């Protein structure tokens, strides 16, 4: 079983085992008699092929490339497959990869591609490259995933079990050998590329790429384990520049659109892209030379261990030459990085000057609205004059008020003070009287309590005396009996 079919069977819910007979049958015959079932199967195949292509399983012409730059990294790092993700090649190899021992090859796959091309979810590659309006037509739309709802799938399965009578006039068309652009994958790759390029940029120079650096930066934009093919990048660049308007592209230099200006490539942009590419290339050369030095050093040690002095000397001599080349590359790399740093600094200064110039224009406009310093002085002087007029009018109004004898005012004030003083004295006298009354009441209560206590003592004394007399009388009455 191929990687493509294994991926589809393990990851696509619509390719459950009980659905395979329907998906591999000539369901194109059901287009008129059972349009729901037909739509379900078409959408299932289209979605499965899009998802599989997104992970690099649909192409039979992929090339394995190793990640990492140094020799040790290349030996340790797993290889990645460089294959088509945005383009689907419909040929014999695709049918062979989808073949199942039990059900054979999918008979109606040609109808799937025909429907996809009618909806513009798949577009023939030559048409896409030559027709700028192929994505803007009214009949174009993305995959209608609603037809893959559980209800539609179950209804279609039930009708298949009942055995619907179909004719043979509408059998599935044969597959034509061609390359189809997968619009859904293309749009997703473009969205991810724009987000990555513009999401965390600290300088406008980060928006500029050469084609080589663009390929290197966005190779794994759809899937970490596989890289976009050269054909994918050609289609992606066409979409980003022509259909999306997110970049400017002249065949060599790519510039993403910034927030404040449309993308337009200048000679400066081309030079910056060349410098960035050259820095990346020399960095890779430095890594390769360092790896080569490591290998020659290990070879010299191995030759000495085997007492092969001639081989050891040859390895050391080669290592010296490589070290010389490495030093030259490092010097060149340092110079290029310094130049790029100065360019980046100058670009930042240009932005600062633009902001300052814009700020100057804003201030100039505000000053024009105020009329300048002379106009402000005139306004302030006029304000002072109007305020002095207010004071004058107030003085005149005060002169028109009635004349009041100041002596009468003093007498009335003294009378009020005396009245207030008398009120305070009366209040204090009343307060003193109340306190004296409370003291008299307390004294009377105390005297009454003392009187009652003395009366109690007298009663106790009389009672004791009576008890004593009674005791004596009892004793005297018993004496004659003795």
C-alpha positions as a Markdown table, in Angstrom:
| # | Residue | x | y | z |
|---|---|---|---|---|
| 1 | Unk | 0.0 | 0.0 | 0.0 |
| 2 | Unk | 1.4 | 3.4 | -1.0 |
| 3 | Unk | 2.1 | 6.3 | 1.5 |
| 4 | Unk | -0.7 | 8.3 | -0.1 |
| 5 | Unk | -3.4 | 5.6 | 0.4 |
| 6 | Unk | -2.1 | 4.8 | 3.9 |
| 7 | Unk | -2.4 | 8.5 | 4.9 |
| 8 | Unk | -5.9 | 8.8 | 3.5 |
| 9 | Unk | -7.2 | 5.7 | 5.1 |
| 10 | Unk | -5.7 | 6.6 | 8.5 |
| 11 | Unk | -6.7 | 10.3 | 8.6 |
| 12 | Unk | -9.8 | 10.9 | 6.5 |
| 13 | Unk | -13.1 | 10.1 | 8.3 |
| 14 | Unk | -15.0 | 9.8 | 5.0 |
| 15 | Unk | -12.8 | 6.9 | 4.0 |
| 16 | Unk | -14.1 | 4.4 | 6.5 |
| 17 | Unk | -14.1 | 0.8 | 5.5 |
| 18 | Unk | -17.9 | 0.6 | 4.9 |
| 19 | Unk | -17.6 | 3.7 | 2.6 |
| 20 | Unk | -14.8 | 2.3 | 0.3 |
| 21 | Unk | -17.1 | 0.4 | -2.1 |
| 22 | Unk | -19.0 | 3.5 | -2.8 |
| 23 | Unk | -15.9 | 5.7 | -3.2 |
| 24 | Unk | -14.2 | 3.3 | -5.5 |
| 25 | Unk | -17.3 | 2.6 | -7.6 |
| 26 | Unk | -18.4 | 4.5 | -10.7 |
| 27 | Unk | -20.5 | 6.9 | -8.7 |
| 28 | Unk | -20.5 | 9.4 | -11.7 |
| 29 | Unk | -23.6 | 7.4 | -12.8 |
| 30 | Unk | -25.4 | 8.8 | -9.7 |
| 31 | Unk | -25.0 | 12.4 | -10.7 |
| 32 | Unk | -28.7 | 12.7 | -11.8 |
| 33 | Unk | -30.3 | 9.9 | -9.9 |
| 34 | Unk | -28.7 | 10.6 | -6.6 |
| 35 | Unk | -27.1 | 14.0 | -6.6 |
| 36 | Unk | -26.5 | 14.1 | -2.8 |
| 37 | Unk | -24.5 | 10.9 | -2.9 |
| 38 | Unk | -22.6 | 12.1 | -5.9 |
| 39 | Unk | -21.7 | 15.3 | -4.1 |
| 40 | Unk | -20.6 | 13.5 | -1.0 |
| 41 | Unk | -18.2 | 11.2 | -2.9 |
| 42 | Unk | -16.8 | 14.1 | -5.0 |
| 43 | Unk | -16.2 | 16.2 | -1.9 |
| 44 | Unk | -14.6 | 13.3 | 0.0 |
| 45 | Unk | -12.1 | 12.6 | -2.7 |
| 46 | Unk | -11.3 | 16.3 | -3.2 |
| 47 | Unk | -10.8 | 16.9 | 0.5 |
| 48 | Unk | -8.6 | 13.8 | 0.9 |
| 49 | Unk | -6.4 | 14.7 | -2.0 |
| 50 | Unk | -6.0 | 18.3 | -0.8 |
| 51 | Unk | -5.0 | 17.1 | 2.7 |
| 52 | Unk | -2.6 | 14.5 | 1.4 |
| 53 | Unk | -1.0 | 17.0 | -1.0 |
| 54 | Unk | -0.5 | 19.4 | 1.9 |
| 55 | Unk | 1.7 | 16.9 | 3.5 |
| 56 | Unk | 3.5 | 15.9 | 0.3 |
| 57 | Unk | 2.0 | 12.5 | -0.3 |
| 58 | Unk | 0.5 | 13.0 | -3.7 |
| 59 | Unk | 3.6 | 13.6 | -5.8 |
| 60 | Unk | 5.6 | 10.7 | -7.3 |
| 61 | Unk | 8.5 | 12.9 | -8.4 |
| 62 | Unk | 9.7 | 14.1 | -5.0 |
| 63 | Unk | 13.4 | 14.5 | -4.2 |
| 64 | Unk | 14.9 | 13.8 | -0.8 |
| 65 | Unk | 17.0 | 16.7 | 0.6 |
| 66 | Unk | 18.9 | 16.7 | 3.8 |
| 67 | Unk | 18.4 | 19.4 | 6.4 |
| 68 | Unk | 21.4 | 21.0 | 8.1 |
| 69 | Unk | 24.5 | 22.6 | 6.7 |
| 70 | Unk | 27.6 | 21.0 | 8.2 |
| 71 | Unk | 28.6 | 17.4 | 7.4 |
| 72 | Unk | 27.9 | 16.3 | 11.0 |
| 73 | Unk | 24.4 | 17.8 | 10.8 |
| 74 | Unk | 23.7 | 16.2 | 7.5 |
| 75 | Unk | 24.7 | 12.8 | 8.8 |
| 76 | Unk | 22.5 | 13.3 | 11.9 |
| 77 | Unk | 19.5 | 15.1 | 10.6 |
| 78 | Unk | 16.7 | 13.2 | 8.8 |
| 79 | Unk | 16.1 | 14.0 | 5.1 |
| 80 | Unk | 13.1 | 15.9 | 4.0 |
| 81 | Unk | 11.2 | 15.2 | 0.8 |
| 82 | Unk | 11.0 | 18.1 | -1.7 |
| 83 | Unk | 7.7 | 17.4 | -3.4 |
| 84 | Unk | 4.6 | 19.1 | -4.8 |
| 85 | Unk | 2.1 | 20.5 | -2.2 |
| 86 | Unk | 0.2 | 23.0 | -4.3 |
| 87 | Unk | 0.1 | 21.0 | -7.6 |
| 88 | Unk | -1.5 | 17.6 | -8.2 |
| 89 | Unk | -0.4 | 15.6 | -11.2 |
| 90 | Unk | -3.2 | 13.3 | -12.5 |
| 91 | Unk | -1.6 | 10.4 | -14.3 |
| 92 | Unk | -1.2 | 6.6 | -14.1 |
| 93 | Unk | 1.0 | 6.8 | -11.0 |
| 94 | Unk | -1.7 | 8.6 | -9.0 |
| 95 | Unk | -4.2 | 5.8 | -9.8 |
| 96 | Unk | -1.6 | 3.2 | -9.0 |
| 97 | Unk | -1.0 | 4.8 | -5.6 |
| 98 | Unk | -4.7 | 4.8 | -4.8 |
| 99 | Unk | -5.3 | 1.2 | -5.8 |
| 100 | Unk | -6.7 | -1.2 | -3.2 |
| 101 | Unk | -6.4 | -5.0 | -3.5 |
| 102 | Unk | -10.0 | -5.5 | -2.7 |
| 103 | Unk | -11.6 | -2.6 | -4.7 |
| 104 | Unk | -9.0 | -1.9 | -7.4 |
| 105 | Unk | -8.6 | 1.7 | -8.6 |
| 106 | Unk | -11.1 | 4.5 | -8.1 |
| 107 | Unk | -13.2 | 4.5 | -11.2 |
| 108 | Unk | -14.9 | 7.9 | -10.9 |
| 109 | Unk | -11.8 | 10.0 | -10.1 |
| 110 | Unk | -12.0 | 11.7 | -13.5 |
| 111 | Unk | -15.5 | 13.0 | -12.5 |
| 112 | Unk | -13.9 | 14.4 | -9.2 |
| 113 | Unk | -11.3 | 16.4 | -11.2 |
| 114 | Unk | -13.9 | 17.6 | -13.7 |
| 115 | Unk | -16.2 | 18.9 | -10.9 |
| 116 | Unk | -13.2 | 20.5 | -9.1 |
| 117 | Unk | -12.2 | 22.3 | -12.3 |
| 118 | Unk | -15.8 | 23.5 | -12.8 |
| 119 | Unk | -15.8 | 25.0 | -9.3 |
| 120 | Unk | -12.3 | 26.4 | -9.7 |
| 121 | Unk | -11.0 | 24.5 | -6.7 |
| 122 | Unk | -8.5 | 22.9 | -9.0 |
| 123 | Unk | -7.2 | 24.7 | -12.0 |
| 124 | Unk | -5.0 | 23.4 | -14.8 |
| 125 | Unk | -1.5 | 24.8 | -14.3 |
| 126 | Unk | -1.2 | 26.4 | -17.8 |
| 127 | Unk | -4.6 | 28.0 | -17.4 |
| 128 | Unk | -3.7 | 29.4 | -14.0 |
| 129 | Unk | -0.4 | 30.9 | -15.2 |
| 130 | Unk | -1.8 | 32.5 | -18.3 |
| 131 | Unk | -5.3 | 33.6 | -17.1 |
| 132 | Unk | -5.1 | 36.4 | -14.4 |
| 133 | Unk | -8.8 | 36.3 | -13.8 |
| 134 | Unk | -9.2 | 32.5 | -13.4 |
| 135 | Unk | -9.7 | 32.9 | -9.6 |
| 136 | Unk | -12.1 | 35.8 | -9.8 |
| 137 | Unk | -14.9 | 34.2 | -11.8 |
| 138 | Unk | -18.3 | 33.9 | -10.2 |
| 139 | Unk | -18.5 | 30.1 | -10.4 |
| 140 | Unk | -15.3 | 29.7 | -8.4 |
| 141 | Unk | -15.7 | 28.6 | -4.8 |
| 142 | Unk | -13.9 | 26.4 | -2.2 |
| 143 | Unk | -14.8 | 22.9 | -1.3 |
| 144 | Unk | -18.3 | 22.7 | 0.1 |
| 145 | Unk | -17.6 | 20.6 | 3.2 |
| 146 | Unk | -21.2 | 20.7 | 4.2 |
| 147 | Unk | -21.9 | 17.9 | 1.8 |
| 148 | Unk | -19.7 | 15.7 | 4.0 |
| 149 | Unk | -22.0 | 16.0 | 6.9 |
| 150 | Unk | -22.9 | 12.7 | 8.7 |
| 151 | Unk | -26.5 | 12.9 | 7.5 |
| 152 | Unk | -25.5 | 13.2 | 3.8 |
| 153 | Unk | -23.0 | 10.4 | 4.2 |
| 154 | Unk | -25.5 | 8.1 | 5.9 |
| 155 | Unk | -28.3 | 8.9 | 3.4 |
| 156 | Unk | -25.9 | 8.1 | 0.5 |
| 157 | Unk | -24.8 | 4.8 | 2.1 |
| 158 | Unk | -28.5 | 3.8 | 2.7 |
| 159 | Unk | -29.4 | 4.5 | -0.9 |
| 160 | Unk | -26.4 | 2.5 | -2.1 |
| 161 | Unk | -27.5 | -0.5 | 0.0 |
| 162 | Unk | -31.0 | -0.4 | -1.5 |
| 163 | Unk | -29.4 | -0.6 | -4.9 |
| 164 | Unk | -30.5 | 2.3 | -7.1 |
| 165 | Unk | -30.9 | 1.5 | -10.8 |
| 166 | Unk | -28.6 | 3.6 | -12.9 |
| 167 | Unk | -27.8 | 4.0 | -16.5 |
| 168 | Unk | -24.5 | 3.8 | -18.3 |
| 169 | Unk | -24.6 | 7.0 | -20.4 |
| 170 | Unk | -23.1 | 9.2 | -17.6 |
| 171 | Unk | -20.1 | 7.0 | -16.7 |
| 172 | Unk | -17.1 | 8.7 | -15.3 |
| 173 | Unk | -14.8 | 10.5 | -17.7 |
| 174 | Unk | -11.3 | 9.2 | -18.1 |
| 175 | Unk | -8.5 | 10.9 | -16.3 |
| 176 | Unk | -6.4 | 13.2 | -18.4 |
| 177 | Unk | -2.7 | 13.6 | -17.7 |
| 178 | Unk | -2.3 | 17.1 | -16.5 |
| 179 | Unk | -1.2 | 19.2 | -13.5 |
| 180 | Unk | -3.8 | 20.9 | -11.4 |
| 181 | Unk | -3.3 | 23.8 | -9.0 |
| 182 | Unk | -4.9 | 23.1 | -5.6 |
| 183 | Unk | -6.4 | 26.4 | -4.8 |
| 184 | Unk | -7.2 | 25.7 | -1.2 |
| 185 | Unk | -3.6 | 24.7 | -0.4 |
| 186 | Unk | -2.3 | 27.6 | -2.4 |
| 187 | Unk | -4.3 | 30.1 | -0.4 |
| 188 | Unk | -3.2 | 28.5 | 2.9 |
| 189 | Unk | 0.4 | 28.6 | 1.9 |
| 190 | Unk | 0.1 | 32.3 | 0.9 |
| 191 | Unk | -1.6 | 33.2 | 4.2 |
| 192 | Unk | 1.1 | 31.5 | 6.2 |
| 193 | Unk | 3.9 | 33.1 | 4.2 |
| 194 | Unk | 2.5 | 36.6 | 4.6 |
| 195 | Unk | 2.0 | 36.1 | 8.3 |
| 196 | Unk | 5.5 | 34.8 | 8.7 |
| 197 | Unk | 7.1 | 37.5 | 6.6 |
| 198 | Unk | 5.2 | 40.5 | 8.1 |
| 199 | Unk | 4.3 | 39.2 | 11.6 |
| 200 | Unk | 7.5 | 39.9 | 13.5 |
| 201 | Unk | 9.5 | 42.3 | 11.2 |
| 202 | Unk | 11.7 | 44.8 | 13.1 |
| 203 | Unk | 13.0 | 46.5 | 9.9 |
| 204 | Unk | 11.7 | 47.0 | 6.4 |
| 205 | Unk | 14.8 | 45.2 | 5.1 |
| 206 | Unk | 13.2 | 42.0 | 6.6 |
| 207 | Unk | 10.5 | 42.3 | 3.9 |
| 208 | Unk | 13.0 | 41.9 | 1.1 |
| 209 | Unk | 14.1 | 38.5 | -0.2 |
| 210 | Unk | 15.9 | 37.2 | -3.2 |
| 211 | Unk | 14.3 | 34.2 | -4.8 |
| 212 | Unk | 16.9 | 31.9 | -3.3 |
| 213 | Unk | 16.4 | 33.2 | 0.2 |
| 214 | Unk | 12.6 | 33.2 | -0.2 |
| 215 | Unk | 12.7 | 29.5 | -1.1 |
| 216 | Unk | 14.9 | 28.7 | 1.8 |
| 217 | Unk | 12.8 | 30.7 | 4.3 |
| 218 | Unk | 9.4 | 29.2 | 3.2 |
| 219 | Unk | 10.3 | 25.7 | 2.1 |
| 220 | Unk | 8.4 | 24.0 | 5.0 |
| 221 | Unk | 5.6 | 26.5 | 5.3 |
| 222 | Unk | 2.9 | 23.8 | 4.9 |
| 223 | Unk | 4.6 | 20.8 | 6.5 |
| 224 | Unk | 7.7 | 20.6 | 8.6 |
| 225 | Unk | 8.7 | 17.2 | 7.2 |
| 226 | Unk | 8.5 | 18.1 | 3.6 |
| 227 | Unk | 9.5 | 21.0 | 1.4 |
| 228 | Unk | 7.7 | 22.8 | -1.4 |
| 229 | Unk | 8.8 | 21.9 | -4.9 |
| 230 | Unk | 10.1 | 24.4 | -7.4 |
| 231 | Unk | 6.8 | 24.3 | -9.2 |
| 232 | Unk | 5.0 | 25.1 | -6.0 |
| 233 | Unk | 7.1 | 28.2 | -5.5 |
| 234 | Unk | 6.5 | 29.4 | -9.0 |
| 235 | Unk | 2.7 | 29.1 | -8.4 |
| 236 | Unk | 3.0 | 30.6 | -5.0 |
| 237 | Unk | 4.9 | 33.7 | -6.2 |
| 238 | Unk | 2.4 | 34.2 | -9.0 |
| 239 | Unk | -0.5 | 34.1 | -6.5 |
| 240 | Unk | 1.2 | 36.4 | -4.0 |
| 241 | Unk | 2.1 | 39.0 | -6.6 |
| 242 | Unk | -0.8 | 38.8 | -9.2 |
| 243 | Unk | -3.8 | 37.6 | -7.3 |
| 244 | Unk | -3.1 | 38.6 | -3.7 |
| 245 | Unk | -1.1 | 41.8 | -4.2 |
| 246 | Unk | 1.0 | 41.0 | -1.2 |
| 247 | Unk | 4.4 | 41.2 | -2.8 |
| 248 | Unk | 6.3 | 42.8 | -5.7 |
| 249 | Unk | 8.2 | 40.3 | -7.7 |
| 250 | Unk | 10.4 | 40.8 | -10.7 |
| 251 | Unk | 11.7 | 37.3 | -11.2 |
| 252 | Unk | 14.7 | 37.7 | -8.9 |
| 253 | Unk | 13.7 | 40.0 | -6.0 |
| 254 | Unk | 10.6 | 39.6 | -3.7 |
| 255 | Unk | 9.4 | 42.5 | -1.5 |
| 256 | Unk | 6.4 | 42.1 | 0.8 |
| 257 | Unk | 3.9 | 44.9 | 1.2 |
| 258 | Unk | 4.4 | 47.0 | 4.3 |
| 259 | Unk | 1.7 | 48.7 | 6.3 |
| 260 | Unk | 2.3 | 52.2 | 4.9 |
| 261 | Unk | 3.3 | 51.7 | 1.3 |
| 262 | Unk | 2.5 | 49.3 | -1.6 |
| 263 | Unk | 5.2 | 46.8 | -2.7 |
| 264 | Unk | 7.5 | 48.3 | -5.3 |
| 265 | Unk | 11.0 | 47.0 | -6.1 |
| 266 | Unk | 13.8 | 49.5 | -6.5 |
| 267 | Unk | 17.4 | 49.1 | -7.3 |
| 268 | Unk | 18.2 | 49.5 | -3.6 |
| 269 | Unk | 15.8 | 46.6 | -2.9 |
| 270 | Unk | 17.6 | 44.4 | -5.4 |
| 271 | Unk | 21.0 | 45.2 | -4.0 |
| 272 | Unk | 19.8 | 44.5 | -0.4 |
| 273 | Unk | 18.4 | 41.1 | -1.6 |
| 274 | Unk | 21.7 | 40.3 | -3.2 |
| 275 | Unk | 23.7 | 41.1 | -0.1 |
| 276 | Unk | 21.4 | 39.0 | 2.0 |
| 277 | Unk | 21.7 | 36.1 | -0.4 |
| 278 | Unk | 25.5 | 36.5 | -0.5 |
| 279 | Unk | 25.7 | 36.5 | 3.3 |
| 280 | Unk | 23.6 | 33.3 | 3.4 |
| 281 | Unk | 25.8 | 31.6 | 0.7 |
| 282 | Unk | 29.1 | 32.5 | 2.4 |
| 283 | Unk | 27.7 | 31.4 | 5.8 |
| 284 | Unk | 27.0 | 28.0 | 4.2 |
| 285 | Unk | 30.5 | 27.9 | 2.7 |
| 286 | Unk | 31.9 | 28.7 | 6.2 |
| 287 | Unk | 30.0 | 25.8 | 7.7 |
| 288 | Unk | 31.2 | 23.5 | 4.9 |
| 289 | Unk | 34.8 | 24.5 | 5.4 |
| 290 | Unk | 34.6 | 24.1 | 9.1 |
| 291 | Unk | 33.2 | 20.6 | 8.6 |
| 292 | Unk | 36.0 | 19.8 | 6.1 |
| 293 | Unk | 38.6 | 21.0 | 8.6 |
| 294 | Unk | 37.1 | 18.7 | 11.2 |
| 295 | Unk | 37.3 | 15.8 | 8.7 |
| 296 | Unk | 40.9 | 16.5 | 7.7 |
| 297 | Unk | 41.9 | 16.8 | 11.4 |
| 298 | Unk | 40.3 | 13.4 | 12.1 |
| 299 | Unk | 42.0 | 11.9 | 9.1 |
| 300 | Unk | 45.4 | 13.2 | 10.2 |
| 301 | Unk | 44.9 | 11.7 | 13.7 |
| 302 | Unk | 43.8 | 8.4 | 12.1 |
| 303 | Unk | 46.9 | 8.4 | 9.9 |
| 304 | Unk | 49.2 | 9.0 | 12.9 |
| 305 | Unk | 47.5 | 6.2 | 14.8 |
| 306 | Unk | 48.3 | 3.9 | 11.9 |
| 307 | Unk | 51.9 | 5.3 | 11.7 |
| 308 | Unk | 51.2 | 6.6 | 8.2 |
| 309 | Unk | 53.2 | 9.8 | 8.4 |
| 310 | Unk | 52.9 | 10.8 | 4.7 |
| 311 | Unk | 49.0 | 10.6 | 4.9 |
| 312 | Unk | 49.1 | 12.6 | 8.1 |
| 313 | Unk | 51.3 | 15.3 | 6.6 |
| 314 | Unk | 49.0 | 15.5 | 3.5 |
| 315 | Unk | 45.9 | 15.8 | 5.6 |
| 316 | Unk | 47.5 | 18.6 | 7.7 |
| 317 | Unk | 48.7 | 20.4 | 4.6 |
| 318 | Unk | 45.2 | 20.2 | 3.1 |
| 319 | Unk | 43.8 | 21.4 | 6.4 |
| 320 | Unk | 46.0 | 24.5 | 6.4 |
| 321 | Unk | 44.8 | 25.4 | 2.9 |
| 322 | Unk | 41.2 | 24.9 | 3.9 |
| 323 | Unk | 41.8 | 27.1 | 7.0 |
| 324 | Unk | 43.3 | 29.8 | 4.8 |
| 325 | Unk | 40.1 | 29.7 | 2.6 |
| 326 | Unk | 38.0 | 29.7 | 5.7 |
| 327 | Unk | 39.7 | 32.8 | 7.1 |
| 328 | Unk | 39.1 | 34.6 | 3.7 |
| 329 | Unk | 35.4 | 33.6 | 3.8 |
| 330 | Unk | 35.1 | 34.8 | 7.4 |
| 331 | Unk | 36.7 | 38.1 | 6.5 |
| 332 | Unk | 34.4 | 38.6 | 3.6 |
| 333 | Unk | 31.4 | 37.6 | 5.7 |
| 334 | Unk | 32.4 | 40.1 | 8.4 |
| 335 | Unk | 32.6 | 42.9 | 5.8 |
| 336 | Unk | 29.3 | 42.0 | 4.3 |
| 337 | Unk | 27.6 | 41.8 | 7.6 |
| 338 | Unk | 29.0 | 45.2 | 8.5 |
| 339 | Unk | 27.8 | 46.7 | 5.2 |
| 340 | Unk | 24.3 | 45.2 | 5.8 |
| 341 | Unk | 24.3 | 46.6 | 9.3 |
| 342 | Unk | 25.1 | 50.1 | 8.0 |
| 343 | Unk | 22.4 | 49.7 | 5.3 |
| 344 | Unk | 19.9 | 48.7 | 8.0 |
| 345 | Unk | 21.0 | 51.6 | 10.2 |
| 346 | Unk | 20.6 | 54.0 | 7.2 |
| 347 | Unk | 17.2 | 52.6 | 6.4 |
| 348 | Unk | 16.2 | 53.2 | 10.0 |
| 349 | Unk | 17.4 | 56.8 | 9.8 |
| 350 | Unk | 15.4 | 57.3 | 6.7 |
| 351 | Unk | 12.3 | 56.2 | 8.5 |
| 352 | Unk | 13.1 | 58.5 | 11.4 |
| 353 | Unk | 13.6 | 61.5 | 9.1 |
| 354 | Unk | 10.3 | 60.7 | 7.4 |
| 355 | Unk | 8.5 | 60.7 | 10.7 |
| 356 | Unk | 10.2 | 63.9 | 11.8 |
| 357 | Unk | 9.3 | 65.5 | 8.5 |
| 358 | Unk | 5.7 | 64.4 | 8.9 |
| 359 | Unk | 5.7 | 65.8 | 12.5 |
| 360 | Unk | 7.0 | 69.1 | 11.2 |
| 361 | Unk | 4.1 | 69.3 | 8.8 |
| 362 | Unk | 1.6 | 68.6 | 11.6 |
| 363 | Unk | 3.1 | 71.3 | 13.8 |
| 364 | Unk | 3.1 | 73.7 | 10.8 |
| 365 | Unk | -0.5 | 73.1 | 10.2 |
| 366 | Unk | -1.4 | 73.6 | 13.9 |
| 367 | Unk | 0.6 | 76.8 | 14.0 |
| 368 | Unk | -1.2 | 78.0 | 10.9 |
| 369 | Unk | -4.5 | 77.4 | 12.7 |
| 370 | Unk | -3.4 | 79.6 | 15.6 |
| 371 | Unk | -2.1 | 82.3 | 13.3 |
| 372 | Unk | 1.4 | 82.4 | 14.7 |
| 373 | Unk | 2.9 | 84.1 | 17.8 |
| 374 | Unk | 1.8 | 87.6 | 16.7 |
| 375 | Unk | -1.8 | 86.5 | 16.3 |
| 376 | Unk | -1.6 | 84.9 | 19.8 |
| 377 | Unk | -0.2 | 88.1 | 21.3 |
| 378 | Unk | -3.1 | 90.1 | 19.7 |
| 379 | Unk | -5.6 | 87.6 | 21.1 |
| 380 | Unk | -4.1 | 87.9 | 24.6 |
| 381 | Unk | -4.1 | 91.7 | 24.5 |
| 382 | Unk | -7.7 | 91.8 | 23.3 |
| 383 | Unk | -8.6 | 89.4 | 26.2 |
| 384 | Unk | -6.9 | 91.7 | 28.7 |
| 385 | Unk | -8.8 | 94.7 | 27.3 |
| 386 | Unk | -12.1 | 92.9 | 27.6 |
| 387 | Unk | -11.3 | 91.9 | 31.2 |
| 388 | Unk | -10.5 | 95.5 | 32.2 |
| 389 | Unk | -13.9 | 96.6 | 30.7 |
| 390 | Unk | -15.5 | 94.1 | 33.1 |
| 391 | Unk | -13.8 | 95.7 | 36.0 |
| 392 | Unk | -14.9 | 99.2 | 34.9 |
| 393 | Unk | -18.5 | 98.2 | 34.5 |
| 394 | Unk | -18.4 | 96.6 | 38.0 |
| 395 | Unk | -17.0 | 99.9 | 39.5 |
| 396 | Unk | -19.8 | 101.9 | 37.8 |
| 397 | Unk | -22.4 | 99.6 | 39.1 |
| 398 | Unk | -21.0 | 99.9 | 42.7 |
| 399 | Unk | -21.2 | 103.7 | 42.4 |
| 400 | Unk | -24.9 | 103.5 | 41.7 |
| 401 | Unk | -25.7 | 101.5 | 44.9 |
| 402 | Unk | -27.4 | 103.3 | 47.9 |
| 403 | Unk | -25.2 | 105.0 | 50.6 |
| 404 | Unk | -25.2 | 103.2 | 54.0 |
| 405 | Unk | -24.1 | 104.9 | 57.4 |
| 406 | Unk | -21.2 | 103.0 | 58.7 |
| 407 | Unk | -22.1 | 104.0 | 62.3 |
| 408 | Unk | -25.4 | 102.3 | 62.1 |
| 409 | Unk | -23.8 | 99.2 | 60.9 |
| 410 | Unk | -21.4 | 99.2 | 63.9 |
| 411 | Unk | -24.3 | 99.8 | 66.4 |
| 412 | Unk | -26.3 | 97.0 | 64.9 |
| 413 | Unk | -23.3 | 94.7 | 65.0 |
| 414 | Unk | -22.7 | 95.5 | 68.7 |
| 415 | Unk | -26.4 | 94.9 | 69.5 |
| 416 | Unk | -26.2 | 91.5 | 67.8 |
| 417 | Unk | -23.0 | 90.6 | 69.8 |
| 418 | Unk | -24.7 | 91.6 | 73.1 |
| 419 | Unk | -27.8 | 89.6 | 72.3 |
| 420 | Unk | -25.6 | 86.6 | 71.5 |
| 421 | Unk | -23.7 | 87.1 | 74.8 |
| 422 | Unk | -26.9 | 87.2 | 76.8 |
| 423 | Unk | -28.2 | 84.1 | 75.1 |
| 424 | Unk | -25.0 | 82.3 | 76.0 |
| 425 | Unk | -25.2 | 83.5 | 79.7 |
| 426 | Unk | -28.8 | 82.4 | 80.0 |
| 427 | Unk | -27.9 | 79.0 | 78.6 |
| 428 | Unk | -25.0 | 78.6 | 81.1 |
| 429 | Unk | -27.3 | 79.7 | 84.0 |
| 430 | Unk | -29.9 | 77.1 | 83.0 |
| 431 | Unk | -27.2 | 74.4 | 82.8 |
| 432 | Unk | -26.0 | 75.4 | 86.3 |
| 433 | Unk | -29.5 | 75.2 | 87.8 |
| 434 | Unk | -30.1 | 71.8 | 86.3 |
| 435 | Unk | -26.8 | 70.5 | 87.8 |
| 436 | Unk | -27.7 | 71.9 | 91.3 |
| 437 | Unk | -31.1 | 70.3 | 91.1 |
| 438 | Unk | -29.5 | 67.0 | 90.3 |
| 439 | Unk | -27.2 | 67.3 | 93.3 |
| 440 | Unk | -30.1 | 68.1 | 95.6 |
| 441 | Unk | -31.9 | 65.0 | 94.3 |
| 442 | Unk | -28.9 | 62.8 | 94.9 |
| 443 | Unk | -28.4 | 64.2 | 98.5 |
| 444 | Unk | -32.1 | 63.5 | 99.4 |
| 445 | Unk | -31.8 | 60.0 | 98.0 |
| 446 | Unk | -28.7 | 59.4 | 100.1 |
| 447 | Unk | -30.4 | 60.7 | 103.3 |
| 448 | Unk | -33.4 | 58.5 | 102.8 |
| 449 | Unk | -31.2 | 55.5 | 102.3 |
| 450 | Unk | -29.4 | 56.3 | 105.6 |
| 451 | Unk | -32.7 | 56.7 | 107.5 |
| 452 | Unk | -34.0 | 53.4 | 106.2 |
| 453 | Unk | -30.8 | 51.7 | 107.2 |
| 454 | Unk | -31.0 | 53.1 | 110.8 |
| 455 | Unk | -34.6 | 52.0 | 111.0 |
| 456 | Unk | -33.6 | 48.5 | 110.1 |
| 457 | Unk | -30.9 | 48.5 | 112.8 |
| 458 | Unk | -33.5 | 49.6 | 115.5 |
| 459 | Unk | -35.9 | 46.7 | 114.4 |
| 460 | Unk | -33.1 | 44.2 | 114.7 |
| 461 | Unk | -32.2 | 45.4 | 118.2 |
| 462 | Unk | -35.8 | 45.2 | 119.4 |
| 463 | Unk | -36.1 | 41.7 | 118.0 |
| 464 | Unk | -33.0 | 40.5 | 119.8 |
| 465 | Unk | -34.2 | 42.0 | 123.0 |
| 466 | Unk | -37.5 | 40.2 | 122.7 |
| 467 | Unk | -35.9 | 36.9 | 122.0 |
| 468 | Unk | -33.7 | 37.4 | 125.1 |
| 469 | Unk | -36.7 | 38.0 | 127.3 |
| 470 | Unk | -38.5 | 35.0 | 126.1 |
| 471 | Unk | -35.5 | 32.8 | 126.8 |
| 472 | Unk | -35.3 | 34.1 | 130.4 |
| 473 | Unk | -39.0 | 33.4 | 130.9 |
| 474 | Unk | -38.6 | 29.8 | 129.8 |
| 475 | Unk | -35.7 | 29.2 | 132.2 |
| 476 | Unk | -37.5 | 30.6 | 135.2 |
| 477 | Unk | -40.7 | 28.5 | 134.5 |
| 478 | Unk | -38.6 | 25.2 | 134.8 |
| 479 | Unk | -36.9 | 25.9 | 138.2 |
| 480 | Unk | -39.6 | 24.5 | 140.7 |
| 481 | Unk | -39.4 | 21.1 | 139.1 |
| 482 | Unk | -35.9 | 20.7 | 140.3 |
